[in-house]
Amino acid sequence: MTYLGKTCARWSIAAAATAIVSAGCGGDPPANTSANTTDASMSTSGSSSGNGTTSGDGTGTGTSGSTSTATTQADSDTGTIFDVGVLHDAAVDTTEPPSCKVVDDMDAVGDCSQQAPADSFEPEVQWAWDGENGDIYSVVTPLVANLTEDNGDGEIDLCDIPDVVVVAYADLFAGPGHIYVLDGATGSSHFQIPTAVDPTVCPALGDIDGDGLPEIVSVMMGGALVAFEHDGSLKWQSNDLWGSSYIAALALADLDNDGDVEIVAGGSIYDHDGALVAFTTTPPQYSASTAADLDDDGDLELVLGNAAYHHDGTLLWNSGIDPGFPQVANFDDDPEPEILVTNQLGLAMLEHDGAVVFQNLTPTGDSGFGLTWFRPATVHDFDGDGEAEFAVSSANNYTVYEADASIVWSATVSDQSGVAAGTAFDFLGDGGAEAMYADEANLFVFDDLGEVLLQSPRTSLTGTEYPVVVDVDNDGSAEIVVVSNQSIGLGGGSPPVQVIRDVDERWIQARRIWNQHAYHVTNVREDGTIPQHEPKSWQQLNTFRTNAQIEGGGVCMPQPRG
């Protein structure tokens, strides 16, 4: 049975404001659940000056930024606050790895025993960044990693405040964009990278040179790949032009397990120094390629929407279906992964060897043309039954599906313009995940039955963007990071970046990193280093474009309900 999400949200954020009020639904009793906010600096444990002075030769320029932050005065039940700072101070067992460092490849996934109180979903805007230098539009997924030293110990590590990396631009339909690095706790700007980049391409973050610090890889306006050090200084610019890269996303992986990171750009593979290693004839437009060991030979294959290639560029298989966005997960009872493909004809599923399970399905009835179904998907156990479902939009609906593409629930959205994706996270740790999607007019958070928990106004052309869930301020509680722009005449004032938290910071832990569009947890450690031997995500969390909790520097799965 198809469940249609309620049209009234339990929580609503006023446009261009930090106040979130309970809207209630029919039959709900009135309650004093509003979260009053003020324009005041929020007290945080990290640096919040925003002066942006960078280390190194630093082509990055420091600015104060334009942000609004909030302190809360709310009447809500108190719950356990998972304070990472307290865990750091309490770590006395010297046999355990230091909590500021990551020392393994996350080869063990433990269960989480932590839960938040049942009524802990009371969101508010923690901060909003209003853009700089006329750059007020953002249509690519925000990324998060530790790029700056904040706590005065001389090291950049997990004890510092994570940073938000965002691409913003000034001209709605043309022109360059710039990369900004923002303080995760306050939204103040650490620096802008002055090199112009393609504002429709989602960058990737990760340690590509083995120095222990993340670099930023993007695409310049002319089509060349470009890499920046953690401080914004130019690292290299590729000699080989990628070509037209409109609405695309980069990815990082050690494809050949040699300890050097490769950069995946559509159907092209670049070495860590920017040299072109291999390329296919697949056009880079509307691409978010990923990497996975499909043939169980120990190294990773380049996975496109309709084909897979070995790390040297030789073809593994071509399924013959239309190109699209690939999502790798295990959707059946065998140990091998499947590839969920979303393309302009609908939904498709491939076996690990390229055999077609189904294709061209359009279960919601939305017409299969243009970008209607050409949207990246999210894989997660949405309903806590221990099996992976997937969620994807289709212009008029955001829908969660079982592995066979039967509908679990569907909610009405409005997204005719782009290729936006969604995400999911179990904020309360109760085994039922909340789904998130940002369409042309709103950020939605749905519960595990498809009811609207939050509807927050924002406007967007919906490019290669989706909201991400990260512990962005290192307080031990998850936050939502979402971008927006004022592009389609549905109202002004949407800030390019907003961070939303629980009013009492009771949401459970999340990892402190989100490094690329095709993020699937095991592809990157929390410190931004890329595993030489990537654990198979479908045998660990079995998720795609969703985040995990952390415990002691590793990852864990919330325990199923019951």
N, C-alpha and C positions, 0 to 999 in steps of 0.2 A: 504494500500500500504506500502510495506517495504521500508524504507529510509536507504540507505547505507551511513555511515559517510564518509566525504571527507578524502582522503588519505594525503592531505597536511594540516598541522596544522598552525593556525594563530600565535601560539607562540611555541617556541622550546627552551629547556634548553640544552646547550652543556654539554656533559658528564663530570663529575668530575669538573665542573666549576660553578661559580655563575652567569654567564651572561645568560640572557634570551633575545633572539632576535625574532623579528617578521619575521616569514617565509613567510607570505603572501600566497595567493591562486591565482589560475589562474584568470586573469581579475581584480585583486585588484591593485589599483594604488600604486606606491612606496610611502613610508612614512618614516619619521624619527621617529621610535617608539622603537628603541633599548634602553634597560636600562643598562647603564654602571655601573659596580660594582667594588669595590676595596676591598682588604683584610684588612679591618680596623674594629676596635671595634665599634659596633653600640651603639649609645646613647640610653639608656633605663631608665625607671623610677625605676627599681628594682635593686637588687643586681646582679652584673655580675662578681664578683671576682672569683667564682668557687672554693674557697678554701675548701668548702664542710664540714666544721666543723658541726657536728650534735649535737643536744641536747639529753638529756636522757643518758642511758647507751650505746647507739649507737654502735652496732657492725658494722654499716656502715662505710666504709673507705672513706675519702675525697681525691679527686684527682683534678688536674687542668683541665683534659680533653683535647681533641684535637678538636678544632672547627674552622670553618671559618665563619665570619659574613660579612655583606655587608652594605654599605651606598649607597644611590642612587643619581644619577645625571641624571634625566630623564626629558624630555620635554613632559609633559602630562598635561591634563586639571586637575585643582584642583577641589576637590569635598568636600562634608561634611565629616569630620573625626569624627566618633562617639567615642569620647575620654571618657573612663570610669573615668579617673582621674578628668576631668573637672566636670563630673556629681557628683563625690564624693564631690568636693570642693563646688559645687553649692547647695548641698542638705541642705536647711534651714528649711524645713517643718518637725518639730520634730514628727508630727503624722505619718509620713511615716517610714517604717522599715529602719534601717541603711543599707546603700548600701554595707557594708562589711559583712553583715550577711544575712542568709536566715531564715525566721521565719515561713513559712507555707509549705504546701504540694503541692503548685502550683495548687490549685483547680480552678483557673480561667485562661483561655487562652485568652489574648487580641489580637487585631489586631495591626499590625505594620504599622505606617505611614511613616517610614523612607525608603528612597531609595537612592542608589548611582547613580552618573551620568551614562548615558547609555554606555559610552566608558570606564568604570572603570576596565576592565579586562586586567591589565598589570602586569603579575606575575614576581616575582624574588625570588631567594633563599635568605631567611633571614639569615639562618645559617645551617651548616651541621656538624654533629658529626661523627668523623672518627673512633670511637671505642677506646677501652683501653685494655691493658693487653692481646693483641692478639684476643680479642673478636670483630670480624669485621663482623659477620653475624647476621642478625635478620630476622625471618620469622613469627613473631607474631605481632598482632595489637598493635601499641603504645597507651598508656593510658595517661590521663592528669588529674591532680588534684592538689590542694594546699597542699604540704607536708612540706614546709620550710617557716621560718619567714624571710622576705626580707626587710621590710620597717622600721624596728627598733621600732615598737610599742609593741613588746613583745607577740603578738598574731599571730597565723596562721589563716588567714581568706581570704576573697575574695579581700582584698586590697593588698595582696601580689602577687608576680608573680607566675602563675601556673607552675607546674613542669611536665616534660615528663618522664614517666616510660617506660623503654624499656628493653626487654630481648635480650641479645647478647651472642654469643658463638664463639668459636675459631675453632672447628673441624667440617668440612663440613658435615660428615655423621654420627658422633657419638660424645659422650662426653657431658659434662655438659654446662649449660649456667649460666649467672649471671644477676641479675637485677641491672640496673643503673638508677639513678634519676638525670635528667638534668634540668638546668635552662631553662625555656620556652622562655625567651627573648634572650638569647645568645647561648644556647647549652652547656655551661660549665657544668662540672660534679660536682654535689653536693656530691654524694657518690656512691660507689658500695656496694651492699650487698654480702658479701663473701660466704654465703651459696649457694651451687650449686643447680640449679633448672633445670627442663626439659625445654629445649629451644624451644620445639614445642608446648608447652601449653601456651595459653594466660591467664595471671593472671587476677584478678579482684581487684578493689579498692573500698573501702568504710568503713565507720565507723561501725565496727562490735561489738564494746564493749561499745558504748555509751559515749565515752569521747570527742566527738565532732571533732575528727581528723580521717582522713582516715587511714586504715590499708591496707596492700598489701597481698593478698592470692595467693599462687602459689602451684606448685606440685614439690616435690623433685625428684631426679633421681630414687630413689627406689620406688616411687609411693605414698609416704605419702604426705598428704596436709601439708602446712606450712604457717604460718601467721607471718608477720613482722609489727612492729610499723611504724609510719610515718617517723621515723628517721633511719630505717633500722635494728633496734635491733630485735632479735628473740622474738616473742610473744608466739607461741606454735607450736608443731609438732604433727600431729595426730598419734594415735596408729594404726589406721586401714589403711591398704594399699589400695589405689584406684585400683592398678593394672596397666597394660599397658595403657598409656594415650596418645599415639602418636596422634598429630594433634587434639588437643581438646581445649576447652575454658571453664573457670569457670564463674559463675554468682552469684550475691548476691541478696537476696530478703527476706523480712519478710513474709514467706509463711503463717504462722498461726496467724498473726496480734497480737502477744504477746509482741511486742517491742524488741524482740531479732532477730537478723539477721541470716538467714540460708545461707549456702553456697551450691550451686548446682554444682555438678561435674558429667556430663553425666547423668546417671540414679540414682545417689546417692545424698542424702541430709545429710549435716553435720550441727551441731549446731555451734553457734558463737565461741565456745571454742574448736572446732575441733572434737567433739564426733560424731560418726556416728549415725544418726537418722533413716534413712531408705535407702534401696537400691533396685534396680531392677536388672534384669538379662541383661539389655541392655548394650552392650559393650561400653566402654568410648571412643574408637577410633573414630576420625572424628565426634565429637559431639560439639554442642554449644547450650545446652538446655536453655530454658527460663522459666519464670513464668508469669502466667496470671490467672485472675478469669474467667474461662471458664463457670462455672455453676451458676454464679451470687449468690454465697452463702456468699460473703464477704471476703473470704480468697483466697489465690492464689494456683493454681495447678502447678505442675511440668509438663512442656510441652516438650515432646520429638518429634522426627520426625514422629512417627507413633502411639504414645500413650500418654495418659495424666494420671497423678496420683495425688491423694490428698496429702496434706502436710505430712500425716502420712505414705505415701508409698502405700496405698491401690489404686487399679486400678479404675480410672474413666471410661476410655474406651480405647479400642485398635482398631484402624481403619483397621488393616490387611494389610496396604500398606507397602512397603519397608521402613526401617529406613532412616532418612535423617535430614536435617537442618530445624528447624521450625521457621517461622516468623508469628507473630500474628498481625492482622490488620482487619479492616472492609472493605470488598470488595463488599458488596451489600447494599440493602436498609433497612435491618433489623438492630436493635441495637446491635446484638450479633457479636462477632468477628469470623473471619475465621482463619484457619492456613494454610499458604502457606508452602508447603514442597518441598524441592529440594533434590532429591536422585539420585542414580546411574541410575535409569530408566527414569528420566526426571522430569517434573513439576507435582505437585499434589496440590489439594486444598481440605481442609476438613472443614466442618461446626464445630461449637463450641462443638457439641456433638459427633464428630468423623465421621459423615456421609461423604462419599466421594463425592465431587462435580465433580472432574476429576482427572485423574492420568496418568502417563506414557506419557505425552505430550513432544515432542521434536520439537518445531516449527521451529527452525533454520535449522533443518536437520542434525545437528551434531549427530554422532552415540551415542546411549545410552549405554555406557559401561564404566567401571572403574570410574574415577573421572570426566568424560566429563560434566556431569550435576550435580554432587555431590558438589555444591558450595553454600555457604550462599547467600541469596538474600537481597536486599534493598527495602524498601517500602517508597514511597514518592509521592506527587502530582508533577510529573515531568513537566507537560505541563500547569499547572495553570488553569485546568478546574474544580477544586474543588473535583475531584475524585482521589482516590489512584491508582497509578500504581505500578508495581514492576520491578526491574532490576536484572539480574543475568547473569553471563557468562556461556559459554558452549564450552570451549576449543578454538574455533575459532571466537567467536562472543561475544560482550557485547551488551545485548539487553534489551530494555524497553518494557514491556508488559502491556496491559490492564488487568483488573481483570479476563477476560475470557481466558487469555493467547494469545490473538491476538497481533501481533507485532505492536508497535508504531514506533520504529526505531531500527536499528541494525548496529553496527559498528564492523569492523574487528579488532580482537586482537589475541594474540598468548599466550595461557596458557594451555599447555598439562600436567603440572607437579603437580598441587596442588589444594587447595580448597580455593582460595582467594575470597574475597567479594569486594563490592564497597560501595560507599556512594553518597550522594547528598546534595547540599546546594544552596540556592538562594542568591548568592554573591551580587547581585545588588538590591535585594528586589523588583524586578519588577514582581514577580509572576511566572516566569519561572525558574525552578531549573537547575543548572549545575550538571551533573553526573560525578563521578570520579571512575576510575578503574585502578589498577596497575597490568599489566600482567608480563610475564617473562622478558621483555625488556624495558618497558616504563610505566611511569605514564601518563594516559590520563585524560583530562578534556573535556567533551562534552557539547555543549549547549543543549537547550531543543528540538532541531530538530535532534540531533545526530551529528552535525558538530564538528570537533576536534578543540577546542580552545587552548589546550596545549598538547604538547607531550614532556615529559621529560625523557631522558634515565635513566634507572636503571635496575639492574639485580636481579633476585630472583627465588628461588625454589617455591615461592607462597604457603606458608603454611597457618596458621590461621591468615592471615594478610589482612588488607585493609587500605587505607588512611582515616584519620579522619579530620574533620573540627572543630576547636576549637579556641577561642581567647586565644592563648597560651602565650601571653605576656601581657595580661591585658591592651591593648591599645584601646579597643573598636572596633576593626576590626578583622574579621575572618582570620585565617591562615589554611593552609593544612599541616598536619604532615604525613609523609610517611616513611616507612622503606624499606631497600633493602639489598641485599647481593651479593657477587661475586661468585655465586655458579654454574653457568651453562655454563660458557665459552662464554658469549655474550659480553664480554668486562669487564675490570677491573675498579676499582676506584669508584664504587658506595658506597657512605658512608652509614653506617647502619641507620642513621636518617637524614632526611632533613625537614626543615620548609620552606614553600613557602608562600609569602604574596603578596599583591598588592603593586606596586612600591610607591604609595602615600597613602597606608593604607586606601583606600576608600571603601573596601568591608564592608558590614554591620556587625553588631554585631553577635557574636555567644556566646553560653554558654562557660564557662571556665572549663568544665569538660567533660571527656569521660571515663567512669569507667569500662567498660567490653565489651566483644565482642558482646553480645546480648543487646546492648545499645538501649534504645527507649525513652529517655528524662525523662519520668515520673517515671522511676525506681530509680532515684537518684536525690537528690538536688544538687545545685551547690557547696555546701560546703562538699560534700561527704557523708552526712548522708542519710540513706536509709529510705524511708517513711514506717511508721508502717501500714498505709492504703494507698497502692499505687493507685493513680488515674488511671483509665482505659485509657491506651494510645490511644486505637482505638476510644474513644469518645472525645479525646482532639486533639492531633496533627495528629493521625492516620498515624504514621511513624514508621519505624524500621530501625536501623542502620543509621540514619541521625540525624543531630543536629538542634537546634532551636535558634532563637534569644533570647535576654534577654531584659527586660525593667523593671527597678526598682526591680530587684531580682527575677522576675517571668519569664514566657515564653510567647512568642507571635508568631502569624502566619503572614507571609507576606500577604498583601492584594492581592487578585486576580487581574490580569490585567483587565483594562477597568472599 
